[in-house]
Amino acid sequence: MSNPGQPPPYSQPGYTPAQYYQPPPPQMVPPPQSHTVIIQTTRPSSVPVSSGPTRITCPSCHAQVLTTVKHQATTRTHFWALILCLVFCWPCVCVPYCMDSCQNANHYCPNCNAYIGTYSN
């Protein structure tokens, strides 16, 4: 038999340790407070540019610059070349690719090479 001040032996039938010892419930620790800093750079939604170089303040480097213009063919350029091809004007097919008015004018800053805006006809 067992002594009255001692716990029953582990080999006694019907004894499970869970009957006598219940661990305390886990404490919910709130996550540490973290501060998120969002830095948002504002870029003008419409920079006033034209088909040629334009004097503006660069939104990236904030310098007063005359933009560098690079012309790029668009879908409209390819369309006009196709029309000239279909009406048998073979020698004129390259004309839309040589005309700046048939292409978009992409403006870049000459200091930092940042894209500034596009002028499309």
Helices and strands as residue ranges (DSSP letters): H 17-20, E 55-57, E 64-66, E 68-73, H 75-86, G 90-92, H 95-98, G 100-102, E 103-108, E 115-119
